[in-house]
Amino acid sequence: MLERLLHHGEEPVVVRVAQPAPERVVFGARAANEAAAAYGIRRMRFALGVDEDLRPFLVRFARDPLIGRSVRRRPWLRASRRPEPFEALAWAICEQLIESERAVAIERRVLATLGRRGMDWDGVEGALRDLPAVGVLAGTAPALLQSLDLAGARALALVRAAREVARGRVDLHSPDHERAWRKLRAIPGIGAWTVEMLALHGQGRHDQLPAGDLALLKLVGRALGGGDPRARAHEDQVREFFARYDGWAGLAAVHMLAGGM
């Protein structure tokens, strides 16, 4: 059972997801109104990718020499997603250039300090927490985020990104993703990796590859270096390596990492 607190504007909604059978996923929501409940279910359907048809990818790459075995064994595999694109952006900024354990600890502190609290499915007050509202982060002093162990440059980048979203200058839900990415890239401290993490994990863009990710730099370095576990590729080499998966590079990377290449 998966349970998640989300917000439709200022309205909280709790969504529960269960899989009683391999081919069946059940969604339920509790909220003060039908619009909030429907929104919460829609965002969780996006996060879990249950409405996506990956058959074009599966057919095209089922016999691929690098990922074909994983594609055949794990046709259900998808890139992990956040239900809200701003959540993917905020956490990508927090995760820049640090180990995953430290990033998770920072994110937990942000939730504990600034996150929105709500009841769980059974009515227990404060049991669930959601990301702080964009407006709250936009008005947060970077020094407060620094006190939660977020580096100064990243704290400032997070606040600036939140301000752009809160003021409507960056629309993360617009189908014109590239326009939003260009505006985000104009913010100091937000580079290609951060935007690609937003695209893959927050906007469902399978074609986007976080080429600067350490796991991919190691994987491609090992592949190009004859299996040397110490080898590291450059970002451009990662992009060139995944160019063969045109339109599906992000999902191909997920399979490659899952396959333990």
C-alpha positions as CSV (number, residue, x, y, z in Angstrom):
1,M,0.0,0.0,0.0
2,L,1.4,3.4,-1.0
3,E,0.0,6.5,0.7
4,R,0.9,10.0,-0.2
5,L,-0.2,13.5,0.8
6,L,-0.5,16.0,-2.0
7,H,-2.1,19.4,-2.5
8,H,-4.4,20.8,-5.0
9,G,-3.7,24.5,-4.5
10,E,-4.1,24.9,-0.8
11,E,-6.4,21.9,-0.5
12,P,-4.8,18.7,0.9
13,V,-5.6,15.3,-0.6
14,V,-4.4,11.9,0.6
15,V,-4.0,9.3,-2.1
16,R,-3.7,5.6,-1.5
17,V,-2.6,3.1,-4.2
18,A,-2.8,-0.7,-4.0
19,Q,-2.0,-3.5,-6.4
20,P,-4.2,-6.4,-5.5
21,A,-3.2,-8.3,-8.6
22,P,-0.3,-8.1,-11.1
23,E,-2.6,-6.5,-13.8
24,R,-4.6,-4.3,-11.5
25,V,-3.8,-1.1,-9.7
26,V,-6.4,0.6,-7.5
27,F,-6.3,4.3,-6.6
28,G,-8.4,6.1,-3.9
29,A,-8.3,9.6,-2.6
30,R,-9.7,11.6,0.4
31,A,-10.2,15.3,0.1
32,A,-12.7,18.0,0.9
33,N,-13.9,18.2,-2.7
34,E,-14.0,16.1,-5.8
35,A,-11.6,18.3,-7.8
36,A,-8.9,17.9,-5.2
37,A,-9.4,14.1,-5.1
38,A,-9.3,13.8,-8.9
39,Y,-6.2,15.9,-9.0
40,G,-4.4,13.8,-6.5
41,I,-5.3,10.6,-8.3
42,R,-4.2,12.1,-11.6
43,R,-0.8,13.1,-10.2
44,M,-0.2,9.7,-8.7
45,R,-1.1,8.0,-11.9
46,F,1.5,10.1,-13.5
47,A,4.1,9.3,-10.8
48,L,3.5,5.6,-11.2
49,G,3.3,5.7,-15.0
50,V,0.3,3.4,-15.1
51,D,-1.2,5.0,-18.2
52,E,1.9,4.9,-20.4
53,D,2.2,2.7,-23.4
54,L,5.8,1.6,-23.6
55,R,5.3,-0.9,-26.4
56,P,7.2,1.2,-29.0
57,F,10.2,1.1,-26.7
58,L,9.8,-2.6,-25.8
59,V,9.5,-3.6,-29.4
60,R,12.4,-1.5,-30.6
61,F,14.9,-2.5,-28.0
62,A,13.9,-6.0,-27.0
63,R,17.0,-7.4,-28.9
64,D,19.3,-4.6,-28.1
65,P,22.8,-6.0,-27.2
66,L,23.1,-3.7,-24.2
67,I,19.6,-3.4,-22.7
68,G,17.6,-6.1,-24.5
69,R,17.9,-8.7,-21.7
70,S,16.6,-6.2,-19.1
71,V,13.8,-5.0,-21.5
72,R,12.6,-8.6,-21.9
73,R,12.9,-9.5,-18.2
74,R,11.5,-6.1,-16.9
75,P,9.0,-4.8,-19.4
76,W,7.3,-3.0,-16.5
77,L,10.4,-1.0,-15.5
78,R,10.0,2.8,-15.5
79,A,12.0,5.8,-14.4
80,S,11.0,6.8,-10.9
81,R,8.9,9.9,-10.8
82,R,7.7,12.6,-8.4
83,P,4.0,13.4,-8.5
84,E,4.7,17.1,-8.9
85,P,7.4,18.6,-11.3
86,F,8.4,21.2,-8.7
87,E,9.2,18.5,-6.2
88,A,11.5,16.8,-8.8
89,L,13.2,20.2,-9.4
90,A,13.6,21.0,-5.7
91,W,15.0,17.7,-4.8
92,A,17.3,17.7,-7.8
93,I,18.8,21.0,-6.6
94,C,19.2,19.5,-3.1
95,E,21.0,16.4,-4.6
96,Q,23.6,18.3,-6.7
97,L,27.1,17.0,-6.3
98,I,26.6,15.2,-3.0
99,E,26.1,11.6,-1.9
100,S,22.5,10.3,-1.9
101,E,22.4,9.6,1.9
102,R,23.3,13.2,2.7
103,A,20.8,14.5,0.1
104,V,18.0,12.4,1.7
105,A,18.9,13.7,5.1
106,I,18.6,17.3,3.8
107,E,15.3,16.7,2.2
108,R,13.9,15.2,5.4
109,R,15.0,18.3,7.3
110,V,13.3,20.5,4.7
111,L,10.1,18.5,5.1
112,A,10.3,18.6,8.9
113,T,11.0,22.4,9.0
114,L,8.9,23.8,6.1
115,G,6.8,20.9,4.8
116,R,3.0,20.8,4.9
117,R,1.5,18.4,7.4
118,G,-1.7,16.6,7.0
119,M,-3.9,13.7,8.1
120,D,-3.3,10.2,6.8
121,W,-6.0,8.0,5.4
122,D,-7.1,7.0,8.9
123,G,-7.3,10.6,10.1
124,V,-4.1,10.7,12.2
125,E,-3.1,14.4,12.3
126,G,0.4,15.2,11.1
127,A,1.2,11.6,10.0
128,L,2.0,12.7,6.4
129,R,4.0,15.5,5.0
130,D,4.2,17.1,1.6
131,L,6.8,19.4,0.0
132,P,6.6,23.0,1.2
133,A,4.3,25.2,-0.9
134,V,6.2,26.9,-3.7
135,G,5.3,30.3,-2.2
136,V,6.7,29.2,1.1
137,L,10.1,28.2,-0.4
138,A,10.1,31.4,-2.5
139,G,9.9,33.4,0.7
140,T,12.4,31.4,2.7
141,A,15.7,32.9,3.6
142,P,18.6,31.0,2.0
143,A,20.3,31.1,5.4
144,L,17.5,28.9,6.8
145,L,18.1,26.3,4.1
146,Q,21.8,26.5,4.8
147,S,21.1,25.7,8.4
148,L,19.5,22.4,7.2
149,D,22.9,21.5,5.6
150,L,22.1,22.7,2.0
151,A,25.1,24.4,0.5
152,G,24.8,28.2,0.1
153,A,24.8,28.3,-3.7
154,R,22.1,25.5,-3.8
155,A,20.0,27.2,-1.2
156,L,20.0,30.4,-3.2
157,A,19.2,28.5,-6.4
158,L,16.3,26.7,-4.8
159,V,14.8,30.0,-3.5
160,R,15.3,31.7,-6.9
161,A,13.7,28.7,-8.8
162,A,10.7,28.8,-6.4
163,R,10.3,32.5,-7.0
164,E,10.2,32.0,-10.7
165,V,7.6,29.3,-10.4
166,A,5.5,31.2,-7.8
167,R,5.4,34.3,-9.9
168,G,4.4,32.4,-13.0
169,R,7.5,33.1,-15.0
170,V,8.3,29.3,-15.1
171,D,5.4,27.0,-15.8
172,L,6.5,23.4,-15.0
173,H,3.1,22.0,-16.1
174,S,3.1,23.6,-19.5
175,P,3.7,21.2,-22.4
176,D,6.3,23.6,-23.6
177,H,9.0,22.0,-21.4
178,E,11.9,23.5,-23.3
179,R,10.8,27.1,-22.6
180,A,10.7,26.4,-18.8
181,W,14.1,24.7,-19.0
182,R,15.7,27.7,-20.7
183,K,14.4,30.0,-18.0
184,L,15.6,27.7,-15.2
185,R,19.1,27.4,-16.8
186,A,19.3,31.2,-16.6
187,I,19.3,30.8,-12.8
188,P,22.9,30.5,-11.4
189,G,23.4,27.1,-9.9
190,I,20.9,25.3,-12.2
191,G,22.7,23.4,-14.9
192,A,22.0,20.6,-17.4
193,W,21.9,17.8,-14.8
194,T,19.3,19.5,-12.7
195,V,17.0,20.3,-15.6
196,E,17.4,16.8,-17.0
197,M,16.5,15.3,-13.6
198,L,13.4,17.5,-13.6
199,A,12.5,16.4,-17.1
200,L,12.9,12.7,-16.5
201,H,11.6,12.4,-13.0
202,G,9.1,15.3,-12.9
203,Q,7.8,15.7,-16.5
204,G,7.9,12.2,-17.9
205,R,10.4,12.9,-20.6
206,H,12.0,9.6,-21.5
207,D,14.2,11.2,-24.0
208,Q,16.1,13.3,-21.4
209,L,19.2,11.8,-19.9
210,P,20.9,13.2,-16.7
211,A,24.3,12.6,-18.4
212,G,26.3,14.1,-15.5
213,D,24.9,11.6,-13.0
214,L,27.8,9.8,-11.2
215,A,26.2,6.3,-11.8
216,L,26.1,6.9,-15.5
217,L,29.6,8.4,-15.6
218,K,30.9,5.2,-13.9
219,L,28.8,2.9,-16.1
220,V,29.9,4.4,-19.4
221,G,33.4,4.8,-18.2
222,R,33.5,1.1,-17.4
223,A,32.0,0.2,-20.7
224,L,34.5,2.4,-22.7
225,G,37.4,1.4,-20.5
226,G,37.2,-2.3,-21.0
227,G,35.5,-3.1,-17.7
228,D,37.9,-1.1,-15.6
229,P,35.9,-0.2,-12.4
230,R,38.0,2.9,-11.9
231,A,37.2,4.4,-15.3
232,R,35.1,7.5,-15.5
233,A,33.5,8.9,-18.6
234,H,32.9,12.6,-19.5
235,E,29.4,13.9,-19.8
236,D,29.8,14.3,-23.5
237,Q,30.8,10.6,-23.8
238,V,27.7,9.6,-21.8
239,R,25.5,11.5,-24.3
240,E,27.2,10.0,-27.3
241,F,27.0,6.5,-25.7
242,F,23.2,6.8,-25.3
243,A,22.6,8.5,-28.7
244,R,21.6,5.1,-30.1
245,Y,18.5,5.3,-28.0
246,D,17.2,8.4,-29.6
247,G,13.9,9.4,-28.0
248,W,14.3,6.9,-25.1
249,A,17.8,7.7,-23.6
250,G,16.5,8.2,-20.1
251,L,14.5,5.0,-20.0
252,A,17.4,3.1,-21.6
253,A,19.7,4.3,-18.8
254,V,17.3,3.0,-16.2
255,H,17.4,-0.4,-17.9
256,M,21.1,-0.3,-18.2
257,L,21.6,0.5,-14.5
258,A,19.1,-2.1,-13.5
259,G,20.8,-4.7,-15.6
260,G,24.1,-4.1,-13.8
261,M,26.1,-3.5,-16.9
